[in-house]
């Protein structure tokens, strides 16, 4: 479990499954073309991150904020727990799939 950490410019395209992030900040990080599986993001903030063509399987976003993120062709339909305070601010959302 990762708690209250700040990541800047990190490439998460090969992130491991079954990870947990609490209160973390991700700035200018890349999740492009990542296959996120069973990852929990709680109270996290994503600033100017790239989620283009990202695929989500069993991922929970709880009390999460996306600011200035690029989300082109991302598939977030495999999220769980998505309805709990999910905020987009000044994000580029095109061909982005989200189930609610």
SULQUI-V808745 format. One record per helix or strand of 2 or more residues. SS is the DSSP state (A for helix, B for strand). FROM is the first residue (numbers start at 1). TO is the last residue. Records with the same first field share a line. If there is no record, write none. Layout:
BEGIN
SS=FROM-TO ; FROM-TO
END
This chain:
BEGIN
B=2-3 ; 6-8 ; 20-22 ; 25-27 ; 35-37 ; 40-42 ; 45-47 ; 55-57 ; 59-62 ; 64-67 ; 70-72 ; 75-76 ; 79-80 ; 86-89 ; 92-94 ; 97-98
END
